[in-house]
Amino acid sequence: GSHDSFSYWVDEKSPVGPDQATAIKRLARISLVRKIMKKWSVTQNLTFKEQLEGGIRYFDLRVSSKPGEIGREIYFIHGLFGIKVWDGLKEMNSFLEQHPKEVIFLDFNHFYAMDDSHHHFLINRIHSAFESKLCCVECVEYVTLLYMWEKKHQVLTIYHHPLYQEYPFLWPGNKMPAPWANTTNVHKLLQFLETTLGERSRYGTFHVSQAILTPRVKTIAWHLIRGLKNTLVLRNLPMILNWVKAQKPGVMGVNIITSDFVELVDFAATVIALNNFLLDEDESAT
């Protein structure tokens, strides 16, 4: 999976998003401030299509309306506004049309400046984009690739808002726990990932290991111009990747792992290769 999957493009010319504090919004009236914000808002370089082609199958999504804009259009957001959600969904669906055995997870986990009418608008967009490809809520253990192929489903949509209850194709947020370390220290991050793996539910949910470092205000202040990638990601990704290589998949092991700038190392290939452990277990059992 990719963290803030949509953030490969954010609009530094648009107003700052409603996910930011009032003080930041005031400061961001200065164009240079928005340029700096972009360096810390962008967590991916690859488009959705490029991420899909590179093996990413879980997408971490934050969305918002644009306050003051006529209509109910919804955009991706991370400090600054990204592309329209509709455009991203169409791009993903185009990939799925060409690869009918591929399955993706869409995790809509943060919503800003959205009332119920915005949510219904967005949910209808999701349905319009994927239609019969959407997998309805089911017991997690039943949802194997074989199950998805037989039903011709390709999309599991997790929706962290009570309105999920009104739509059978929206999975509740509690089916996709994603504990967040909220640290700049790679050693604390890895300890957190180990601890939360040990505490994960044995049955009934998916699980996201967020292998990401989060800048604090002082991190940004001390490294203003360098940005997220040069300050935190490049230096620590090799150690994070080594942790990934040491993992085992399956019950009480890793399930979904997310990273910033997924193309900087062999992240997707390394995660996918963990499945070989499951194949080995199957062979030894037979």
Helices and strands as residue ranges (DSSP letters): H 22-27, H 31-41, H 48-53, E 58-65, E 74-77, E 81-84, H 85-98, E 104-112, H 116-130, G 131-133, G 140-142, H 145-151, E 155-159, G 162-166, E 170-172, G 173-175, H 186-199, E 208-210, H 217-222, H 227-228, I 229-233, H 234-245, E 256-258, H 267-273, H 275-285
